[in-house]
Amino acid sequence: MLDLTYRRRLWDVILDSLLIGIAYYLAFLTYYGAGMNDERLTIFFQTLPIALGCAYLSFVILRVYRGVWRYVGINELIVFLQAAFGSSVLLLAVMFLLDAVGLIPGYTEFTPIIPILFGLYLFVGLAASRSSFKLLDVLSARRMHSRKLPILIFGAGDKGEMALRWILMNPDFNYQPVGFLDDDPYLRGRQIHGVVVLGGQDSLIHHLEMSKAVGVILAGIDPKSQVGRYIIDECKIRRIWVRSVTLEFEIIEMGNDNGPVSF
């Protein structure tokens, strides 16, 4: 297992060397454009090892390699942004010091704009590569849409988003969310992970019939509430199943916890 982990990390490092090299070259190419002559290309190759070293140092400091590609989210994207522009700052600092001692000829051709562009392209590369598994999951799920059962999710809040992600991450459920329903008028027409908020309680019957949904998931809606009972009654008439999203931390061993927490 340990050997497999090191192999995976080695693959990450090899891939990142390619990303760093491409990002650094694009920074030169973007800044100089048609003026990218042999002299500037030489500076690129001379300083590329420095860019690699600065980027890897920034990645290690900010723990870029601790994340799991399949579960990239906002927190990881923030880390990638910090690591990318941390690489820029380190590169600029190192180049300034090397120029001060006269070790880098032609430093006048190395404008501070290049490290900034380098950080921008590096962030895009990190985000794209680390999000590749999610992209593949989405593409795979879309190819299977025709074989999945259409359902509606009532509740476009945190629970609804969580339910949608759980369904998309688990194709064995065999569900295809065709829309959200929510009574918040400001959410109408908006999308959550590509699924549209179609309407609210007043349009439930219409969307049940139009979508040909086989089921409704209550997300953040109490089944015993007036809205919950209305949804259940209308679905019962049409022989549509209704399920509720429940997340609970169950206590296995008592400690200082005050009790189970449900959402």
C-alpha positions in Angstrom: 0.0 0.0 0.0 2.8 2.4 0.9 4.6 1.6 -2.4 1.4 2.2 -4.3 1.0 5.6 -2.6 4.6 6.6 -3.5 4.0 5.6 -7.1 0.9 7.7 -7.2 2.8 10.7 -5.8 5.5 10.1 -8.3 3.0 10.2 -11.1 1.6 13.5 -9.7 5.1 15.0 -9.7 5.8 13.8 -13.3 2.5 15.3 -14.5 3.2 18.5 -12.7 6.6 18.9 -14.3 4.8 18.9 -17.6 2.2 21.4 -16.4 4.8 23.7 -15.0 6.9 23.6 -18.2 3.8 24.3 -20.4 2.6 27.1 -18.0 6.1 28.7 -18.0 6.4 28.5 -21.8 2.9 30.0 -22.3 3.9 32.9 -20.0 6.8 33.7 -22.3 4.8 33.2 -25.4 1.9 35.3 -24.2 4.2 38.2 -23.2 6.5 38.2 -26.2 4.2 36.8 -28.9 5.8 37.2 -32.3 8.8 38.6 -30.5 9.8 35.2 -29.1 13.3 35.0 -30.6 16.2 32.7 -30.0 17.6 34.9 -27.2 14.4 34.9 -25.2 13.9 31.1 -25.9 17.4 30.6 -24.4 16.4 32.6 -21.3 13.3 30.3 -21.1 15.4 27.1 -21.0 18.0 28.6 -18.7 15.4 29.6 -16.1 13.0 26.7 -16.5 14.8 24.6 -13.8 14.3 27.6 -11.5 10.6 27.7 -12.3 10.3 24.0 -11.6 12.1 24.3 -8.3 10.0 27.2 -7.1 6.8 25.6 -8.2 7.6 22.3 -6.4 8.6 24.1 -3.3 5.4 26.0 -3.3 3.4 22.8 -3.9 5.1 21.1 -1.0 4.7 24.0 1.4 1.0 24.4 0.6 0.4 20.6 0.6 -0.9 20.3 -3.0 -0.2 16.6 -3.0 -2.3 15.9 0.0 -5.6 16.2 -1.9 -7.6 13.4 -3.6 -8.3 14.3 -7.2 -11.8 12.8 -7.2 -13.0 15.1 -4.4 -11.7 18.5 -5.6 -13.8 21.3 -4.3 -13.6 25.0 -3.4 -11.0 24.5 -0.6 -8.7 22.6 -3.0 -9.1 25.3 -5.7 -8.0 27.9 -3.1 -5.0 25.9 -2.3 -4.1 25.6 -6.0 -4.5 29.4 -6.4 -2.2 30.0 -3.5 0.3 27.4 -4.7 0.4 28.8 -8.2 0.9 32.4 -7.3 3.2 31.3 -4.5 5.3 29.9 -7.3 5.2 33.2 -9.0 6.4 35.1 -6.0 9.2 32.6 -5.3 10.3 32.7 -9.0 10.4 36.5 -9.0 12.4 36.6 -5.7 14.9 34.0 -6.9 15.4 35.7 -10.3 15.9 39.1 -8.5 18.6 37.6 -6.2 20.3 35.8 -9.1 20.4 39.0 -11.1 21.8 40.9 -8.1 24.8 38.5 -8.0 25.1 38.4 -11.8 24.3 34.8 -12.3 21.5 35.2 -14.8 22.5 37.0 -18.0 19.8 38.8 -19.9 17.7 39.4 -16.9 16.4 42.6 -18.5 14.4 40.4 -20.9 12.8 38.7 -17.9 9.9 41.1 -17.0 7.9 40.6 -13.7 4.8 40.1 -15.9 6.2 36.6 -16.9 5.9 35.2 -13.3 2.4 36.6 -13.0 1.3 35.0 -16.2 3.1 31.8 -15.1 1.1 31.7 -11.9 -2.2 32.2 -13.9 -1.5 29.4 -16.4 -0.2 27.1 -13.6 -3.4 27.6 -11.6 -5.5 26.7 -14.7 -3.4 23.6 -15.3 -3.7 22.5 -11.6 -7.4 23.0 -11.5 -8.0 21.3 -14.9 -5.8 18.3 -14.1 -7.2 17.7 -10.6 -10.8 18.1 -11.8 -10.3 15.5 -14.5 -11.9 12.7 -12.5 -15.0 14.8 -11.8 -15.3 15.7 -15.4 -15.0 12.0 -16.4 -17.7 11.1 -13.9 -20.0 13.8 -15.3 -19.5 12.7 -18.9 -20.0 9.1 -18.0 -23.2 9.9 -16.1 -24.5 11.9 -19.1 -23.9 8.9 -21.4 -26.1 6.8 -19.2 -29.0 9.3 -18.9 -31.3 7.3 -21.2 -31.1 4.3 -18.9 -31.8 6.1 -15.7 -35.1 6.8 -13.9 -36.2 10.5 -13.9 -36.8 12.0 -10.4 -37.4 15.4 -9.0 -35.8 16.9 -5.9 -37.9 19.2 -3.8 -35.6 21.6 -2.0 -32.8 23.5 -3.7 -30.9 24.3 -0.5 -27.8 22.6 1.0 -29.6 19.3 1.4 -30.9 19.3 -2.1 -27.4 20.1 -3.5 -26.0 17.3 -1.3 -28.6 14.8 -2.5 -27.9 15.7 -6.1 -24.1 15.2 -5.6 -24.7 11.9 -3.9 -26.8 10.7 -6.8 -24.3 11.8 -9.4 -21.5 10.2 -7.6 -23.3 6.9 -7.3 -24.6 5.7 -10.7 -25.8 2.5 -9.1 -28.8 4.5 -7.8 -30.0 4.6 -11.4 -31.6 8.0 -10.8 -31.6 10.9 -13.2 -32.5 14.2 -11.5 -34.5 16.1 -14.1 -35.2 19.2 -12.0 -35.4 20.9 -8.6 -38.6 22.3 -7.0 -38.3 25.1 -4.5 -40.6 27.8 -3.2 -37.9 30.4 -3.2 -38.7 32.6 -6.2 -35.1 33.8 -6.5 -34.0 30.3 -7.4 -36.4 29.8 -10.3 -34.6 29.1 -13.5 -31.2 28.8 -11.8 -29.0 25.7 -12.1 -27.3 23.5 -9.5 -24.7 21.2 -11.0 -26.5 21.5 -14.4 -30.0 20.7 -12.9 -32.6 23.5 -13.3 -34.9 24.8 -10.5 -38.2 24.4 -12.3 -40.6 26.0 -9.9 -42.2 25.6 -6.5 -45.1 23.9 -4.7 -47.6 25.6 -7.0 -46.2 23.9 -10.1 -45.6 20.5 -8.5 -48.5 18.7 -10.4 -47.4 20.2 -13.7 -43.8 19.1 -13.4 -44.7 15.7 -12.1 -46.7 15.1 -15.3 -44.3 16.8 -17.7 -41.2 15.2 -16.3 -42.7 11.7 -16.0 -40.8 11.4 -12.8 -41.0 8.1 -11.0 -40.1 9.6 -7.6 -39.6 12.7 -5.6 -36.8 13.3 -3.0 -37.6 15.6 -0.1 -34.5 17.6 0.7 -34.9 19.8 3.7 -38.7 19.3 3.8 -40.3 17.7 6.8 -42.6 14.9 5.5 -45.0 15.8 8.4 -45.2 19.5 7.5 -48.1 21.0 5.4 -45.8 21.1 2.3 -44.5 17.6 2.9 -48.0 16.1 3.3 -49.2 17.9 0.1 -46.3 16.5 -1.9 -46.8 13.0 -0.5 -50.6 13.1 -1.2 -50.1 14.3 -4.8 -47.4 11.7 -5.5 -49.6 8.9 -3.9 -52.4 9.7 -6.3 -50.0 9.3 -9.2 -48.2 6.3 -7.8 -44.9 8.1 -7.5 -42.7 7.2 -4.6 -41.4 9.8 -2.1 -38.1 9.6 -0.2 -36.6 12.0 2.3 -32.9 12.9 2.7 -31.6 12.2 6.2 -28.1 12.6 7.5 -27.4 11.6 11.0 -24.3 11.0 13.1 -25.0 8.0 15.2 -23.2 7.6 18.5 -21.4 4.2 18.8 -19.6 5.0 22.0 -20.6 7.7 24.5 -18.0 10.4 25.3 -18.4 14.1 25.8 -20.9 14.3 22.9 -24.2 15.8 23.7 -26.1 13.4 21.5 -26.8 12.5 17.8 -26.9 15.4 15.3 -29.2 15.3 12.3 -29.4 17.6 9.3 
